[in-house]
Amino acid sequence: MDPKYAICKEDAATYCTGTAHSVLVELRFSSTCQAAWAEMSGTSQGDVVRVTNNAGRSRPYTQQWGRDAHTTMVEARNPDAAACARTPRGEVCATKPATTSTAPTPGLGQPVPAERARCPRIRERCITAVQRRA
């Protein structure tokens, strides 16, 4: 399901981000829908963004046009998922806790520290996922 057209976007929060090669990748999560998705910006046609939940299910999306794109949602009970983008310039994964300006907790303004602490573990899953695809 596309988060752009679902109620999930109403309580969605960015939990982790990553920036490299002029590309921004975000891991988004909705507690209402118990779903996660990945967004990328600073990208171009043919770049691929992927979200993978902790059960190993993933949703890739190949950008068709514009400068940003997002995946469809994958089932996730918490924001413990991986979000990565692959471009000709290199791989970028969301591995750093989001700042308060990009990570509102539904209705509160920022994620709780325990949720932000997941980002380093997500980094290891991103690396593993990249190695499997290589």
N, C-alpha and C positions, 0 to 999 in steps of 0.2 A: 504494500500500500504506500502511496506517495504521501509523505508527511505534509506536503504543501496543501493538500486537499482534505486533511483529516483534522479532527478536533485535537489530536496529539500536539499540534504546534502551539496550542494555547498554554500548556504548562511546560513546554520543552525548555531545557536548559543546556548550555554548552558546558561540559564538564572538563574536557581536555582539549588542548590545541597544540598545533605544531606548525612551525614556519621554516621553510628552507627554499632556496631557488626561487624566491619571490612568490611562493605558493603558501596559502594558509589552509590548514586542514582542521576541522572541528569535529569532535565527537558530541552528538546531541542525544538527549535522552528525555523521554516522557514517562513519568510515573503513572499517569492516568492510563496510558495505552500499554505500559510495560514493554516499550520498544525503544530501540536505538537506531540512529542513522548517522551517516557521515556527510559533511558538506566540505566543499573545496572552493577556493576563489583564487584569482590570479592565474587561472588556467586557460587552456584553449582546446579546440576541437581535437578529439582523439585521446585526451588525458583520461585516466581511469581513477575513480574513487571507489573505495570498498569499505564496508563495515562488516565486522565478524564478531559474533557473540561468543560467550565463554563456552558454548557447546560446540563451537566450530562452524556454525552455519554462517554463511556470508551472503551479502548482497553487493555486487559490483554495479557500477554505472559508467559507461563510456560517454564522455561529454560530446554533445552534438553541435553546439554553437555557444556563443557568448563567452563570458569570462568567469563563470561559476557554475557549479552543479551540485547535486546531492543524490544519495542513494535512496532506494525505498527502505522501509523499516524492516528491522529484524527483531524477533522476540528477544526481550532482555528484561529480567526482573529488577536489574539495577544497572547503573552505567558502567559496569565492568565489561566493556566491549572494546574492540580495536577499530580505529579509523585511520586509513592510509590512502595516499594518492600516489599514482605512478605517472610520471611525465618524462619526456625525453631528457629533461634536465636532472632527473633523479627521483628517488622515493622520499616521501614526506609522511610522517605519522604523527598523530595527536598524542603526545606523551607528557605534556606539561599541564599542571592544573590551570584551568581557565582563570582569568582575572575576574573581579567582581563586575566589571563592566560587560563581560561576555558570558557570565555564568549565573544567571538568576535562578535560585531555587523557586519553584512554583509559589508565587505570592510573597516571597520573603526577601529576595534581592541577591543572595549569594549562596553557593553550596556549602553544606556542612563540611568541616575539615575531614571527616572520615571518608566522604565521597571523593574529595579532591585527592586524597592519599592513594586512590586506586591508579592514578595516572602512571606512576613508575612501573607497576605490574603490567599495565597495558603495553608499555614500551617493549617488554620482553615478548609479549604475544605478537606485537607488530613485527618484530625482528624474525620470529619463528615463521610467521605467515609469509614474509618476504622471501625467506630462505626456501620455503616449500615451493613457491612459484618460480624461483630462479632455475 
